Amino acid sequence: MEKRAIIAFVLSILVIVGWELFLAPDRKPTQPPEQSVPAEPGPTAPSTTPSSPPPQSIAPESLPLQRKLPETAESEGWTVDTPLYQARLTESGARLEHFRLKHYRTRVEPDAPLMEMVPTQRSGYLPIALDLLHHPDYQLSTRPYTSSAPRRVLLDPQNPSQNLEYSLEIPQALKVTKVLSFAADGYVVQLEVGLKNLGPDPLEDQLGVSFFYQPYGQASESSYNPSQLTVYQNRKAENFDHKAIEKKQPVFDAPLAWLGYQDNYFLQALAPTTDTGYQIIPRTLDPASGMIQAVWLSAPFKLAGGEAKTYQFDLYLGPKESSALKQAGHSLEAAVDFGWFTFLATPLLQLLKWLYKYSHNYGVAIILLTIMIKILFWPLTHKSYKSMQGMKKLQPKMAQIKEKYKDDREKLNQELMMLYRTYKVNPMGGCLPMALQIPVFFALYRMLYSAIEIRHQPFWLWMNDLTAPDRLSIGFNIPYLGGLPVLTLLMGASMFIQQKMTPTTGDPRQEKMMLMMPVIFTVFFINFPAGLVLYWLVNNVLSIVQQYLINRQAT
């Protein structure tokens, strides 16, 4: 019974982890009813649905899509330098061309490039591009904007903020202003868009603000660090990759809190601060690279001659660090999602950060956290091991009873229950402690491979990144692995020792199965983050110590 409990525990880990990594379906958005649209030449785009109040009928080909940076050489643009990031804006469309985070790099090497939060800049698709739905000929996203702002702005505690104002005027038609407000102490850029009708006739239209994305650093994109689009509305986040968007063509209606592109560690989000009548219309531009465009489409407006209207947004480009997200507002902290076990993973992360304050090493903090968790479960685990020992002693008597009543199932169960009561042994005694540890394991699993605090954090010797698989360079590449997974092999060896010390049931089939578990776990963990492997290794070592003490008491 005890061995079966262990097998069930191990298999549950394999099944749930495998499900989360490879088989978990995307959350499905509410699909809008289909709407007939006349067939016309031009690029296709998602269909839209009426909202309340219903917007005007929108032909997909008229959506402000695919506004690329012109092929002509750009001017020097405008650069904003802060302690946290360096941003660059273009004259063409007054769009963000770069937003590089100074405290984060693309790889663990100290000379690696800074983390670029505008990964689409090489393809010419830049965020905060503007267009009018019914006046695409105005080309608001590609026309040159003018500004009296200095070409280079330096922000620091003495000069903590700066507004950069850009303007575009189409004679006798429209004046557009874009004001971007930068701050030295955060990752939020405030965006204000102003529209003024310069013509004598009323202007009826809808404003589109385009947001482009493709995975941050294609080389690091994997099932362990998936990139996705997130729409947050009604206190619920819905996530989609580019394949789901291409297939489902979802449309999101008001009220909408924010739209973001994210992976495990970074978030690029746009949240309106005024006007609640927006729609979000995403689509996949390039399936090969995973490039996505999402258009924030305003409610229809009507401007009389000389009348003006403004729209305001907050743009966040930065790490998924809880304090920075809370500072930004708009419930952006919802982007930090540890799945089913968020209720456990969040306090565990806070405890890990507290341990780091004193240890100054996240590897040491993980070890200390593992010890604390082991101490917490020590009494339950101790009871489990004692129960397994008691069951081992009863194996001969149980075998006799099974042989004697092998043809009478009811009598067999009665005799076994009487045997358990006589010797005060609970056959399920080892299950409860294991069941209680399952949520803790998965909370740690989710937290350790998706917490920005641990990204690129070293531990010891060759382990320079606790969020990357453990690899030791040995002078040549091992097929499919690269380097030697030393920590993972040690984990497998510790699991083997633990299994050898654990009381057996006498069932040869179960014993063979248990001996295979270290091999299965070693293979399964070989590409897991080193921080998670370190946790499992330390937990195994502590379990070996506990089993040794129990075995010594029994002799």
C-alpha positions in Angstrom: 0.0 0.0 0.0 2.8 2.4 0.9 4.7 1.7 -2.2 1.6 2.3 -4.3 1.1 5.6 -2.6 4.6 6.6 -3.6 4.1 5.5 -7.1 0.8 7.4 -7.3 2.6 10.5 -6.0 5.4 10.2 -8.5 3.1 9.5 -11.4 0.9 12.5 -10.4 4.0 14.7 -10.6 4.9 13.4 -14.0 1.4 13.7 -15.4 0.7 17.2 -14.1 4.0 18.6 -15.0 3.8 17.1 -18.5 0.3 18.4 -18.9 1.3 21.9 -17.9 4.3 21.9 -20.2 3.0 20.2 -23.3 -0.8 19.6 -23.3 -2.5 22.4 -21.4 -5.1 24.0 -23.7 -5.3 27.7 -24.2 -8.0 29.6 -22.4 -10.8 30.2 -24.9 -12.2 33.7 -25.2 -15.9 34.3 -25.7 -16.3 34.0 -29.4 -18.3 36.8 -31.1 -21.1 35.9 -33.5 -20.0 35.9 -37.1 -20.7 39.0 -39.1 -20.9 39.0 -42.9 -18.4 41.3 -44.6 -18.3 42.1 -48.3 -15.3 40.5 -50.0 -12.8 43.1 -51.2 -9.2 42.9 -52.1 -6.6 43.6 -49.4 -5.2 41.9 -46.3 -7.6 40.0 -44.1 -8.1 40.7 -40.4 -10.3 39.5 -37.6 -14.0 40.2 -37.7 -15.5 42.4 -35.1 -18.8 42.4 -33.2 -21.2 45.0 -32.0 -20.7 46.3 -28.5 -23.0 48.4 -26.4 -23.5 50.9 -27.8 -22.8 49.1 -31.1 -20.0 50.6 -33.1 -20.2 51.1 -36.8 -19.8 48.1 -39.1 -16.1 47.6 -39.7 -14.6 46.1 -42.9 -11.6 44.0 -41.8 -9.4 45.3 -44.7 -9.9 48.8 -43.4 -8.4 48.1 -40.0 -5.2 49.9 -39.3 -2.9 47.0 -39.8 0.7 46.4 -41.1 2.0 49.9 -40.7 5.7 49.3 -41.1 8.6 51.7 -40.5 9.5 53.2 -43.9 12.6 51.7 -45.6 14.1 55.2 -45.9 16.9 56.1 -43.5 15.7 57.4 -40.1 16.9 60.6 -38.5 18.6 60.5 -35.1 15.2 60.4 -33.4 14.9 61.1 -29.7 16.5 59.2 -26.8 15.4 59.1 -23.2 18.0 57.8 -20.7 16.9 56.8 -17.1 18.5 54.7 -14.4 16.1 51.8 -15.4 16.0 51.9 -19.2 17.0 53.7 -22.4 14.2 54.5 -24.9 14.3 55.8 -28.4 11.5 57.3 -30.5 11.3 57.8 -34.2 10.2 60.8 -36.3 8.1 58.5 -38.4 4.9 58.1 -36.4 6.6 59.1 -33.1 6.8 55.4 -32.2 9.0 53.5 -29.8 11.9 52.0 -31.7 13.9 50.8 -28.6 13.2 50.3 -25.0 16.2 48.6 -23.4 16.2 47.6 -19.7 19.5 48.4 -18.0 19.2 45.9 -15.2 18.4 42.9 -17.3 20.2 41.2 -20.2 19.2 38.7 -22.8 21.7 36.1 -21.6 23.6 35.4 -18.4 26.9 36.6 -19.8 27.9 40.1 -18.4 28.6 41.4 -21.9 25.2 40.2 -23.4 22.9 42.8 -24.9 20.5 44.6 -22.7 16.9 43.2 -22.7 15.0 44.8 -25.6 11.3 45.3 -24.9 10.6 46.3 -28.5 11.6 43.0 -30.2 9.7 43.9 -33.4 12.0 46.8 -34.3 14.1 44.9 -36.8 11.0 44.0 -38.8 9.8 47.6 -38.8 6.6 47.1 -36.7 6.8 49.5 -33.8 4.3 50.0 -30.9 2.0 52.9 -30.2 1.4 53.4 -33.9 -1.8 55.5 -34.6 -4.3 55.3 -37.4 -7.9 56.4 -38.1 -10.2 53.6 -39.1 -12.1 55.5 -41.8 -9.2 57.7 -43.0 -6.3 55.4 -43.6 -5.0 57.8 -46.2 -3.9 60.1 -43.4 -1.1 57.6 -42.6 -0.8 58.7 -39.0 1.6 55.9 -38.1 4.2 56.6 -40.8 4.2 60.4 -41.4 7.0 62.4 -39.8 6.1 64.1 -36.5 7.8 67.3 -35.2 8.8 68.1 -31.7 10.7 70.9 -29.9 11.9 68.4 -27.3 15.7 67.9 -27.0 17.1 65.0 -29.0 18.5 63.4 -25.8 16.8 63.5 -22.4 18.6 62.3 -19.3 16.4 61.5 -16.2 17.7 61.0 -12.7 16.6 61.9 -9.1 17.4 65.5 -9.8 15.4 65.5 -13.1 12.8 62.8 -12.4 10.4 63.2 -15.2 10.0 64.7 -18.7 7.2 65.2 -21.2 8.0 64.8 -24.9 5.4 66.3 -27.2 5.1 65.4 -30.9 2.7 66.9 -33.4 1.4 66.2 -36.9 -0.7 68.6 -38.9 -2.7 67.7 -42.0 -3.8 71.0 -43.4 -7.6 71.7 -43.4 -8.1 68.2 -42.0 -6.6 67.1 -38.7 -4.0 67.9 -36.0 -2.6 65.0 -34.0 -0.5 65.4 -30.9 1.3 62.6 -29.0 2.6 63.4 -25.5 4.8 60.8 -23.9 5.7 61.2 -20.2 8.8 59.4 -18.9 9.8 58.9 -15.3 13.1 58.0 -13.8 11.7 55.7 -11.0 9.5 53.4 -12.9 8.8 51.5 -16.1 5.5 53.3 -17.0 5.3 55.7 -20.0 2.2 57.8 -20.0 0.7 58.4 -23.5 -1.8 61.1 -24.4 -3.2 61.3 -27.9 -5.0 64.4 -29.0 -7.1 64.8 -32.1 -8.4 68.1 -33.4 -10.6 68.6 -36.4 -9.1 71.4 -38.6 -11.7 71.1 -41.2 -15.1 72.8 -41.4 -17.1 69.5 -41.6 -17.6 67.1 -38.8 -15.1 64.3 -38.5 -16.5 60.8 -37.6 -14.1 58.0 -37.0 -12.4 55.6 -34.6 -8.9 55.8 -33.3 -6.7 52.7 -33.6 -3.5 52.3 -31.5 -1.5 49.4 -32.7 0.7 47.2 -30.5 3.2 44.7 -32.0 4.9 41.8 -30.5 7.1 38.8 -31.2 8.8 36.5 -28.6 11.5 38.3 -26.6 14.8 36.7 -27.9 13.8 33.8 -30.1 16.8 31.8 -28.9 15.4 31.6 -25.4 11.8 30.8 -26.5 10.8 27.3 -25.3 8.0 25.4 -23.6 9.6 26.4 -20.3 9.3 30.2 -21.2 6.3 30.6 -23.5 5.4 33.9 -25.0 1.8 34.9 -25.2 -0.7 37.7 -25.6 -2.8 38.5 -22.5 -6.1 40.4 -22.3 -7.2 41.3 -18.8 -10.9 42.1 -18.3 -13.4 41.5 -15.5 -10.6 40.6 -13.2 -9.6 37.7 -15.4 -6.6 37.2 -17.6 -6.9 35.3 -20.9 -3.7 34.1 -22.6 -3.1 33.2 -26.3 -0.1 32.4 -28.4 0.1 33.4 -32.0 -1.3 30.1 -33.2 -4.4 30.4 -31.1 -4.9 34.0 -32.4 -4.5 32.9 -36.0 -7.0 30.1 -35.5 -9.7 31.7 -33.3 -9.4 35.4 -34.4 -10.9 36.6 -31.1 -12.3 40.1 -30.6 -12.5 41.6 -27.1 -15.2 44.1 -26.1 -15.3 46.7 -23.4 -14.7 46.9 -20.5 -11.0 46.1 -20.9 -8.4 46.7 -18.3 -5.2 46.1 -20.2 -3.6 44.2 -23.1 -0.1 42.8 -22.7 2.5 40.6 -24.3 4.5 38.5 -21.9 6.8 35.6 -21.2 7.7 34.2 -17.8 9.8 37.3 -16.9 8.8 40.4 -18.9 5.7 42.3 -19.7 4.8 44.8 -22.4 1.3 46.2 -21.6 -1.0 49.0 -22.6 -3.8 50.2 -20.4 -6.3 53.0 -21.2 -6.9 55.5 -18.4 -9.8 57.2 -20.1 -12.7 56.1 -22.4 -14.1 52.7 -21.7 -15.5 51.9 -25.1 -12.4 50.2 -26.6 -12.2 47.0 -28.5 -9.1 44.9 -28.9 -8.6 43.1 -32.2 -5.5 40.9 -32.3 -4.1 39.0 -35.3 -1.0 37.0 -36.2 1.1 38.8 -38.8 3.9 36.3 -39.2 3.3 32.7 -38.0 7.0 31.8 -38.6 8.3 34.4 -36.1 5.2 34.5 -33.9 4.6 38.2 -34.6 1.3 39.5 -33.3 -0.5 42.8 -33.8 -3.3 44.0 -31.5 -5.3 47.1 -32.3 -6.9 49.1 -29.5 -9.9 50.5 -31.4 -11.8 53.4 -29.7 -15.5 53.8 -29.7 -16.8 55.9 -32.6 -16.4 59.6 -32.1 -17.7 62.8 -33.9 -15.7 66.0 -33.8 -17.2 69.2 -35.1 -15.0 71.7 -36.9 -12.4 73.0 -34.4 -13.4 70.5 -31.7 -10.7 68.3 -30.0 -10.6 65.0 -28.1 -7.9 63.3 -26.1 -7.1 59.6 -25.3 -4.8 58.6 -22.4 -2.9 55.3 -21.9 -0.3 53.9 -19.6 2.4 51.9 -21.3 4.4 49.4 -19.2 7.6 47.9 -20.5 9.5 46.0 -17.8 10.1 43.0 -15.6 7.3 41.0 -14.0 8.4 42.0 -10.6 5.5 42.4 -8.2 6.4 45.8 -6.7 7.0 47.4 -10.1 3.7 46.0 -11.4 1.8 47.2 -8.4 3.4 50.7 -8.7 2.2 50.8 -12.3 -1.4 50.1 -11.3 -4.2 48.8 -13.6 -4.0 45.4 -11.8 -0.9 44.5 -13.8 0.3 42.3 -11.0 -2.2 39.8 -12.4 0.4 39.1 -15.0 2.4 37.1 -12.4 0.4 33.9 -12.5 1.6 30.7 -10.9 -1.4 28.7 -12.1 -3.5 26.6 -9.8 -1.0 27.0 -7.0 -0.7 30.8 -6.9 -2.1 30.8 -3.4 1.0 28.9 -2.2 3.6 30.1 -4.7 3.2 33.8 -3.9 4.0 33.5 -0.1 6.8 31.0 -0.9 8.3 33.6 -3.3 8.0 36.3 -0.6 9.8 34.0 1.8 12.5 33.2 -0.7 13.1 36.9 -1.3 13.3 37.4 2.5 15.9 34.6 2.8 17.9 36.2 -0.1 18.1 39.4 1.9 20.3 37.6 4.4 22.0 35.0 2.3 22.7 37.2 -0.8 22.5 34.1 -2.9 19.3 32.6 -4.3 20.8 29.1 -4.5 21.5 29.3 -0.7 18.0 30.8 -0.2 16.4 27.8 -2.1 18.4 25.4 0.2 17.2 27.3 3.3 13.6 27.3 2.0 13.8 23.6 1.3 15.0 23.0 4.9 12.2 25.1 6.3 9.6 23.2 4.3 11.2 19.9 5.3 11.1 20.9 9.0 7.4 21.8 8.6 6.5 18.4 7.2 9.0 16.5 9.3 6.4 15.1 11.8 4.1 14.0 9.0 6.9 12.4 7.0 8.2 10.7 10.1 4.8 9.2 10.7 4.7 8.1 7.1 8.1 6.3 7.4 7.1 4.7 10.7 3.9 3.5 9.1 5.8 2.0 6.2 8.1 0.2 8.7 5.1 -1.2 10.5 3.6 -2.4 7.2 6.9 -4.1 6.3 6.9 -6.1 9.6 3.4 -7.3 8.8 4.2 -8.6 5.3 4.6 -12.2 6.4 1.3 -12.3 8.2 -0.4 -10.4 5.4 1.0 -13.0 2.9 -0.4 -15.8 5.0 -3.9 -14.2 5.2 -3.9 -13.5 1.4 -3.0 -17.1 0.7 -5.6 -18.5 3.1 -8.5 -16.3 1.9 -7.5 -15.9 -1.7 -10.9 -17.2 -2.9 -12.9 -15.1 -0.5 -12.4 -11.4 -1.1 -14.7 -10.2 1.6 -13.2 -12.4 4.3 -9.7 -11.4 3.1 -10.5 -7.7 3.7 -12.0 -8.4 7.1 -8.9 -10.3 8.2 -6.6 -7.6 7.0 -8.5 -4.9 8.7 -8.4 -6.9 11.9 -4.6 -7.4 11.5 -4.2 -3.6 11.1 -6.2 -2.9 14.2 -4.4 -5.5 16.3 -1.0 -4.0 15.5 -2.3 -0.4 15.3 -1.1 0.1 11.8 -2.8 2.4 9.3 -2.3 1.2 5.7 -3.0 4.7 4.5 -0.7 6.3 7.0 1.9 7.3 4.4 -0.6 8.8 1.9 -1.7 11.9 3.8 1.8 13.4 4.2 2.5 12.8 0.5 -0.8 14.3 -0.5 -0.1 17.4 1.5 3.3 17.9 -0.1 2.0 17.7 -3.7 0.6 21.3 -3.7 3.9 22.6 -2.1 6.0 20.8 -4.8 3.9 22.3 -7.7 3.9 25.7 -6.1 7.7 25.6 -5.9 7.9 24.2 -9.4 5.8 27.1 -10.8 7.5 29.7 -8.8 11.1 28.6 -9.4 10.9 28.6 -13.2 8.9 31.8 -13.6 10.1 34.3 -11.0 12.0 37.2 -12.4 13.9 37.5 -9.1 15.7 34.3 -9.8 16.4 34.9 -13.6 20.2 34.8 -14.3 20.9 34.4 -10.6 24.1 32.3 -9.9 24.5 29.6 -7.3 28.0 28.1 -7.1 30.9 27.1 -9.4 29.5 26.4 -12.9 25.8 27.1 -12.0 25.5 30.7 -13.1 21.7 30.7 -13.8 19.2 29.0 -11.6 16.4 29.4 -14.2 18.4 27.6 -16.9 19.1 23.8 -17.1 22.1 22.7 -15.2 25.1 22.1 -17.5 28.8 21.8 -16.8 31.1 22.4 -19.8 33.5 19.5 -20.2 35.3 20.5 -23.3 33.0 18.8 -25.8 29.3 18.7 -26.5 27.2 15.8 -25.4 24.5 15.0 -28.0 21.1 16.6 -27.1 22.6 18.0 -23.8 25.6 20.1 -24.5 27.2 20.0 -21.1 27.1 17.5 -18.3 23.9 17.8 -16.0 25.9 17.3 -12.8 23.2 18.5 -10.4 20.5 16.5 -12.1 22.7 13.3 -11.9 23.3 14.0 -8.2 19.5 14.3 -7.8 18.9 11.0 -9.5 21.6 9.3 -7.3 20.1 10.7 -4.2 16.7 9.5 -5.2 18.2 6.0 -5.8 19.7 6.0 -2.3 16.5 7.1 -0.8 14.6 4.3 -2.5 17.1 1.7 -1.3 16.6 2.9 2.3 12.8 3.0 2.1 11.0 -0.1 3.5 9.8 -2.5 0.7 6.5 -4.3 0.4 8.1 -7.5 -0.9 6.3 -7.3 -4.2 9.0 -7.7 -6.9 7.0 -5.8 -9.5 6.6 -2.8 -7.2 10.3 -2.9 -6.2 11.3 -2.9 -9.9 9.0 0.0 -10.5 10.5 2.0 -7.6 14.0 1.4 -8.8 13.0 2.9 -12.2 11.7 6.1 -10.6 15.2 7.7 -10.1 15.9 7.1 -13.8 12.6 8.5 -14.9 13.0 11.5 -12.7 16.5 12.1 -13.9 15.4 12.1 -17.5 12.4 14.2 -16.8 14.3 16.8 -14.8 17.3 17.1 -17.2 16.0 20.3 -18.9 14.3 21.7 -15.8 15.6 24.9 -14.2 18.6 24.3 -12.0 16.8 26.0 -9.1 14.1 23.3 -9.2 16.6 20.5 -9.4 18.5 22.0 -6.5 15.3 22.0 -4.4 14.6 18.3 -5.2 18.2 17.3 -4.5 18.2 19.0 -1.1 14.8 17.5 -0.3 16.1 14.1 -1.2 19.2 14.5 1.0 17.1 15.6 3.9 14.7 12.6 3.4 17.8 10.3 3.4 18.9 11.8 6.7 15.4 11.4 8.2 15.1 7.8 6.9 18.5 7.0 8.4 17.5 8.3 11.8 14.2 6.3 11.7 16.0 3.1 10.6 18.5 3.6 13.4 15.8 3.9 16.0 14.1 0.7 14.7 17.3 -1.4 15.2 
